[in-house]
Structures are given as C-alpha cells and as structure tokens.
C-alpha cells in the first residue's frame, strides 16, 4: 500500500468519523465486484472492519434508494441486513475528488463447499426463514419502493429481441421455454401478488456462519416483484449448481418451510415452476453479455431439464 493511498482513504473515512488504521486488500470480499468501480476492506482504529466502495456517479441515486431500504428493513428488525453507515452530513454517500463513496460493516463468513452445500437440509431451512422474515419486515421498504412491479415478461421479450439481433444462433436454446411461458404465465403475471424482494437471492449472496446466516448482501436488484421471486431464484440457482439438488433435502426443506409459514398466497405457488424458468432468462442474459459460450450451453441444457420435468417438480414440491 502506497502512502498516498492511505492518505486518500483516510480523508474519505474521516467523513464517517473514522480513523483509518490500515487497508486490507488481502481480505476476500463476497458478492459481485461489478457492483462498484473499486472496493476494499478497511480496518479502522477502533478495530472494526468496513467495506469501502467507490460507486459510479450514474448509480448514485439507486445506491441512495438501496441504503434507505436497508435502513427501513433494519428498523423493522431484519438482523441479516448490513445498513450503510451514515456520514457526518447525514447522507449515505460521500463525494471526494469527483468520486462517490459508501461504507458498510464488513463481516467474514464460512466458505461454501460446492456442490455439497446444495444438498444440506439445514441450509434450506435458514434460507427460507430469511425470506419469511423479509416478507414480514418488508412493508415499509415496499412502500418506499413504490407500486411499480418489475415486469419479467417485458424483460424476457427484451432479451429475445436482443438475441434475435445479436445472438440468433442461440435462440433455439430458449424458444421452448418462451412458448411455455406464453401459454399462461405471461398473461397471469400482472395478477400475481407482489412484495418487496431482494431480487438476487442465492447462496453466494449470503454471508454464512457454520450453522446459519450472518448477512445477505448485494441488494442492487431489490424492489417490488412477485412475492415468490426470491424463492424461485434460489431454487433455480441450487439446481444450476447440481440439478439433482432440485429433488433433494435442501430444496425440499426450503420449500416446506416457506409453505408452512402461510405468508405466500396459493396463486403464487401455482406459478412457481414458471417463475423459476422465467428467472433463468436473467442468467442467460448475463452469459450472453459476457459471451461465455460454455455457460450459455449449460443454461440452455438447464432450461430443458426444468421444462421436461416441470410436472414432476410440481408434485414433488407440494
């Protein structure tokens, strides 16, 4: 670490009333590095560690909204959120030398053993407990987010349009899934009950302890969505880790706990497998953006597995 780096970050952290002891670039940070232009763990003079991020100016308004949502969730008692620290001026973002910064507590977690974790029953239970708590605590955040619900059908139509223009050779990978979703799901979508959702809920966006959840991170896609959106994304990601997990203890425990909670409406469960399949289009878009040919092929194969076994899963998960 250069001395000018220490001086620069010391100036920034003073905006939060912190004395900077040392930068910790040696510490691995969970979550996507694409959420910020630069990020590092810092150790303050009080001994605590924080995640310091430099965010692009174009997303500052969205970052402020997310910080507000996390504050509201924490106020409602959702202990797995890590609210951003407010600066001395009261805001969550600090400008220094035409760059914008934010700060939140940093927590370390237990590593996931892949793909074994996707079969561990206890994880299904605690992942469900978080969503149940989010559903119950999220009313204030939902009111702040507004009434406009994210439209998966419109998003999928946009992806298909982009594929026709830029990646027509991969269209055959998703055509059967699109036909299936058009049969009923896309027409029913506007009537599905909505709630405030994390928006990208999957195991790698969780900071794990040895037997539970320490924190849930990366809230960039949070907002009003179908109430089972997060559950569908989680099951889809577990199956992508290993398709056999879709009929194993972790997924079964996860869905059983959610159903037993009674917080989700029957019509949401009716379209659950459709919601999983629709959610996978966001991941396909990610692989297309990165031009990751292997993942495009794998995602296409996974969509086929979900489609061909949809009736079995409906029965197995009830």
MIKOL-532329 format. One line per 2 residues: number of its first residue (from 1); their letters; for each residue x, y, z of C-alpha. Coordinates in nm, 2 decimals. Example, Ala and Ser with C-alpha at 12.3 -4.5 7.8 and 13.67 -1.06 7.14 Angstrom:
BEGIN
1> AS> 1.23,-0.45,0.78 ~ 1.37,-0.11,0.71
//
This chain:
BEGIN
1> XX> 0.00,0.00,0.00 ~ 0.14,0.34,-0.10
3> XX> 0.14,0.63,0.15 ~ -0.08,0.84,-0.09
5> XX> -0.34,0.56,-0.09 ~ -0.35,0.57,0.29
7> XX> -0.38,0.95,0.30 ~ -0.66,0.95,0.04
9> XX> -0.87,0.68,0.21 ~ -0.80,0.84,0.55
11> XX> -0.95,1.16,0.42 ~ -1.26,0.97,0.29
13> XX> -1.32,0.77,0.61 ~ -1.30,1.08,0.82
15> XX> -1.63,1.17,0.66 ~ -1.78,0.89,0.86
17> XX> -1.60,0.99,1.18 ~ -1.35,0.70,1.15
19> XX> -0.97,0.69,1.19 ~ -0.82,0.46,0.93
21> XX> -0.56,0.22,1.06 ~ -0.49,0.01,0.75
23> XX> -0.63,-0.11,0.42 ~ -0.69,-0.48,0.39
25> XX> -0.67,-0.58,0.02 ~ -0.57,-0.93,0.14
27> XX> -0.92,-1.00,0.26 ~ -1.15,-1.16,0.01
29> XX> -1.48,-0.99,-0.05 ~ -1.80,-1.18,-0.12
31> XX> -2.06,-1.06,-0.38 ~ -2.01,-0.93,-0.72
33> XX> -1.72,-0.69,-0.79 ~ -1.92,-0.54,-1.07
35> XX> -2.14,-0.35,-0.83 ~ -1.87,-0.09,-0.78
37> XX> -1.57,0.07,-0.96 ~ -1.34,-0.01,-0.66
39> XX> -1.38,-0.18,-0.33 ~ -1.16,-0.27,-0.04
41> XX> -1.18,-0.38,0.33 ~ -1.05,-0.12,0.57
43> XX> -0.96,-0.16,0.93 ~ -1.04,0.14,1.15
45> XX> -0.86,0.25,1.46 ~ -1.15,0.12,1.67
47> XX> -1.06,-0.23,1.55 ~ -1.37,-0.27,1.33
49> XX> -1.37,-0.36,0.97 ~ -1.57,-0.19,0.70
51> XX> -1.63,-0.24,0.32 ~ -1.54,0.08,0.14
53> XX> -1.67,0.11,-0.21 ~ -1.63,0.37,-0.49
55> XX> -1.95,0.37,-0.69 ~ -2.01,0.53,-1.04
57> XX> -2.19,0.86,-1.04 ~ -2.46,0.72,-1.27
59> XX> -2.59,0.48,-1.00 ~ -2.57,0.72,-0.70
61> XX> -2.94,0.77,-0.69 ~ -3.00,0.40,-0.69
63> XX> -2.74,0.35,-0.42 ~ -2.92,0.61,-0.20
65> XX> -3.25,0.42,-0.25 ~ -3.09,0.09,-0.15
67> XX> -2.94,0.24,0.16 ~ -3.29,0.37,0.25
69> XX> -3.44,0.03,0.20 ~ -3.18,-0.14,0.42
71> XX> -3.23,0.12,0.69 ~ -3.60,0.05,0.69
73> XX> -3.55,-0.33,0.70 ~ -3.31,-0.30,0.99
75> XX> -3.56,-0.07,1.18 ~ -3.82,-0.35,1.14
77> XX> -3.58,-0.60,1.30 ~ -3.44,-0.78,1.00
79> XX> -3.10,-0.86,1.15 ~ -2.93,-1.01,0.84
81> XX> -2.90,-0.68,0.66 ~ -2.59,-0.46,0.68
83> XX> -2.71,-0.10,0.66 ~ -2.47,0.15,0.51
85> XX> -2.31,0.39,0.76 ~ -2.44,0.74,0.75
87> XX> -2.17,1.01,0.71 ~ -2.14,1.32,0.93
89> XX> -2.37,1.51,0.70 ~ -2.64,1.25,0.73
91> XX> -2.62,1.10,0.39 ~ -2.50,0.75,0.29
93> XX> -2.27,0.87,0.01 ~ -1.96,1.09,0.03
95> XX> -1.80,1.28,-0.26 ~ -1.43,1.32,-0.27
97> XX> -1.23,1.43,-0.57 ~ -1.53,1.38,-0.80
99> XX> -1.57,1.02,-0.68 ~ -1.85,0.88,-0.47
101> XX> -1.80,0.65,-0.17 ~ -2.01,0.44,0.06
103> XX> -1.93,0.24,0.37 ~ -2.09,-0.05,0.55
105> XX> -1.98,-0.30,0.81 ~ -1.77,-0.60,0.68
107> XX> -1.83,-0.95,0.81 ~ -1.64,-1.26,0.73
109> XX> -1.82,-1.59,0.65 ~ -1.77,-1.96,0.63
111> XX> -1.68,-2.09,0.29 ~ -1.93,-2.30,0.08
113> XX> -1.82,-2.64,-0.02 ~ -1.95,-2.67,-0.38
115> XX> -2.17,-2.85,-0.48 ~ -2.22,-3.02,-0.14
117> XX> -2.39,-2.72,0.01 ~ -2.69,-2.76,-0.23
119> XX> -2.78,-3.08,-0.06 ~ -2.76,-2.98,0.30
121> XX> -3.11,-2.97,0.46 ~ -3.03,-2.72,0.73
123> XX> -2.94,-2.45,0.47 ~ -3.28,-2.48,0.31
125> XX> -3.45,-2.41,0.65 ~ -3.24,-2.10,0.73
127> XX> -3.27,-1.96,0.38 ~ -3.64,-1.99,0.40
129> XX> -3.65,-1.83,0.74 ~ -3.48,-1.52,0.60
131> XX> -3.74,-1.48,0.32 ~ -4.02,-1.52,0.57
133> XX> -3.87,-1.25,0.78 ~ -3.81,-1.03,0.48
135> XX> -4.18,-1.08,0.38 ~ -4.29,-0.97,0.72
137> XX> -4.05,-0.68,0.76 ~ -4.06,-0.55,0.41
139> XX> -4.38,-0.35,0.42 ~ -4.21,-0.02,0.49
141> XX> -3.94,-0.08,0.23 ~ -4.21,-0.18,-0.02
143> XX> -4.40,0.14,0.04 ~ -4.08,0.34,-0.02
145> XX> -4.00,0.14,-0.33 ~ -4.34,0.23,-0.48
147> XX> -4.61,0.03,-0.65 ~ -4.44,-0.04,-0.99
149> XX> -4.37,-0.42,-1.01 ~ -4.07,-0.54,-1.21
151> XX> -4.21,-0.70,-1.53 ~ -4.04,-1.03,-1.61
153> XX> -4.25,-1.07,-1.93 ~ -4.12,-0.74,-2.06
155> XX> -3.77,-0.82,-1.96 ~ -3.78,-1.16,-2.14
157> XX> -3.92,-1.00,-2.45 ~ -3.63,-0.76,-2.44
159> XX> -3.38,-1.04,-2.41 ~ -3.54,-1.23,-2.70
161> XX> -3.52,-0.91,-2.92 ~ -3.15,-0.87,-2.83
163> XX> -3.08,-1.23,-2.91 ~ -3.25,-1.21,-3.25
165> XX> -3.03,-0.91,-3.33 ~ -2.70,-1.01,-3.18
167> XX> -2.71,-1.38,-3.09 ~ -2.96,-1.55,-3.33
169> XX> -2.75,-1.88,-3.32 ~ -2.85,-1.92,-2.95
171> XX> -3.22,-1.86,-2.99 ~ -3.31,-2.23,-3.02
173> XX> -3.18,-2.27,-2.66 ~ -3.47,-2.06,-2.52
175> XX> -3.75,-2.09,-2.77 ~ -3.93,-2.38,-2.60
177> XX> -3.92,-2.20,-2.27 ~ -4.06,-1.89,-2.42
179> XX> -4.35,-2.09,-2.58 ~ -4.42,-2.25,-2.24
181> XX> -4.43,-1.91,-2.05 ~ -4.66,-1.76,-2.32
183> XX> -4.92,-2.04,-2.26 ~ -5.04,-1.90,-1.93
185> XX> -4.77,-1.74,-1.72 ~ -4.71,-1.41,-1.91
187> XX> -5.08,-1.34,-1.91 ~ -5.12,-1.42,-1.54
189> XX> -4.81,-1.23,-1.43 ~ -4.97,-0.89,-1.37
191> XX> -5.21,-1.05,-1.12 ~ -4.95,-1.23,-0.91
193> XX> -4.92,-1.09,-0.55 ~ -4.62,-0.87,-0.52
195> XX> -4.39,-0.79,-0.22 ~ -4.06,-0.62,-0.15
197> XX> -3.79,-0.87,-0.27 ~ -3.41,-0.89,-0.25
199> XX> -3.40,-0.95,-0.62 ~ -3.08,-1.16,-0.64
201> XX> -3.12,-1.41,-0.36 ~ -2.89,-1.71,-0.40
203> XX> -2.63,-1.88,-0.18 ~ -2.33,-1.67,-0.30
205> XX> -2.51,-1.36,-0.19 ~ -2.52,-1.49,0.17
207> XX> -2.25,-1.45,0.43 ~ -2.27,-1.78,0.61
209> XX> -2.18,-1.89,0.96 ~ -2.12,-2.25,1.04
211> XX> -2.49,-2.31,1.11 ~ -2.68,-2.01,0.98
213> XX> -2.69,-1.68,0.80 ~ -2.48,-1.38,0.92
215> XX> -2.58,-1.14,0.64 ~ -2.74,-1.11,0.30
217> XX> -2.56,-0.88,0.06 ~ -2.59,-0.73,-0.29
219> XX> -2.93,-0.57,-0.29 ~ -2.89,-0.40,-0.62
221> XX> -3.20,-0.56,-0.77 ~ -3.43,-0.52,-0.47
223> XX> -3.78,-0.38,-0.52 ~ -4.14,-0.48,-0.58
225> XX> -4.16,-0.82,-0.75 ~ -4.38,-1.13,-0.74
227> XX> -4.37,-1.24,-0.38 ~ -4.20,-1.58,-0.46
229> XX> -3.94,-1.42,-0.69 ~ -3.66,-1.47,-0.44
231> XX> -3.76,-1.82,-0.36 ~ -3.77,-1.90,-0.73
233> XX> -3.43,-1.75,-0.79 ~ -3.29,-1.95,-0.50
235> XX> -3.43,-2.29,-0.62 ~ -3.31,-2.21,-0.97
237> XX> -2.96,-2.14,-0.85 ~ -2.94,-2.45,-0.64
239> XX> -3.05,-2.66,-0.93 ~ -2.79,-2.49,-1.16
241> XX> -2.53,-2.59,-0.90 ~ -2.64,-2.95,-0.94
243> XX> -2.98,-3.05,-1.10 ~ -3.01,-3.34,-0.86
245> XX> -3.05,-3.09,-0.57 ~ -3.39,-3.00,-0.70
247> XX> -3.52,-3.32,-0.56 ~ -3.30,-3.34,-0.25
249> XX> -3.31,-3.23,0.11 ~ -3.21,-2.86,0.08
251> XX> -3.47,-2.76,-0.17 ~ -3.74,-2.97,-0.01
253> XX> -3.67,-2.82,0.34 ~ -3.66,-2.47,0.18
255> XX> -4.00,-2.50,0.01 ~ -4.16,-2.69,0.30
257> XX> -4.07,-2.41,0.55 ~ -4.20,-2.14,0.31
259> XX> -4.53,-2.32,0.25 ~ -4.58,-2.39,0.62
261> XX> -4.53,-2.02,0.70 ~ -4.85,-1.94,0.53
263> XX> -4.73,-1.59,0.42 ~ -4.75,-1.66,0.05
265> XX> -5.07,-1.68,-0.15 ~ -5.19,-2.00,-0.33
267> XX> -5.18,-1.84,-0.67 ~ -4.81,-1.76,-0.63
269> XX> -4.74,-2.13,-0.57 ~ -4.95,-2.22,-0.87
271> XX> -4.69,-2.05,-1.10 ~ -4.38,-2.13,-0.90
273> XX> -4.21,-2.35,-1.16 ~ -4.29,-2.09,-1.43
275> XX> -4.13,-1.82,-1.22 ~ -3.82,-2.03,-1.18
277> XX> -3.80,-2.08,-1.56 ~ -3.86,-1.71,-1.62
279> XX> -3.59,-1.61,-1.37 ~ -3.33,-1.81,-1.57
281> XX> -3.36,-1.57,-1.85 ~ -3.18,-1.31,-1.64
283> XX> -2.89,-1.55,-1.60 ~ -2.89,-1.63,-1.97
285> XX> -2.87,-1.26,-2.04 ~ -2.56,-1.25,-1.81
287> XX> -2.39,-1.53,-2.00 ~ -2.47,-1.36,-2.33
289> XX> -2.33,-1.03,-2.21 ~ -2.01,-1.20,-2.11
291> XX> -2.00,-1.41,-2.43 ~ -1.95,-1.71,-2.20
293> XX> -2.02,-1.99,-2.45 ~ -1.99,-2.27,-2.20
295> XX> -2.24,-2.11,-1.96 ~ -2.48,-2.03,-2.25
297> XX> -2.48,-2.40,-2.34 ~ -2.52,-2.51,-1.98
299> XX> -2.81,-2.27,-1.92 ~ -2.98,-2.39,-2.23
301> XX> -2.95,-2.75,-2.10 ~ -3.08,-2.65,-1.76
303> XX> -3.39,-2.48,-1.91 ~ -3.46,-2.81,-2.09
305> XX> -3.43,-3.00,-1.76 ~ -3.67,-2.77,-1.59
307> XX> -3.92,-2.78,-1.88 ~ -3.91,-3.16,-1.93
309> XX> -3.96,-3.23,-1.56 ~ -4.19,-2.94,-1.46
311> XX> -4.49,-3.17,-1.38 ~ -4.27,-3.39,-1.16
313> XX> -4.14,-3.09,-0.97 ~ -4.49,-2.95,-0.92
315> XX> -4.58,-3.28,-0.75 ~ -4.25,-3.33,-0.56
317> XX> -4.25,-2.97,-0.42 ~ -4.62,-2.97,-0.30
//
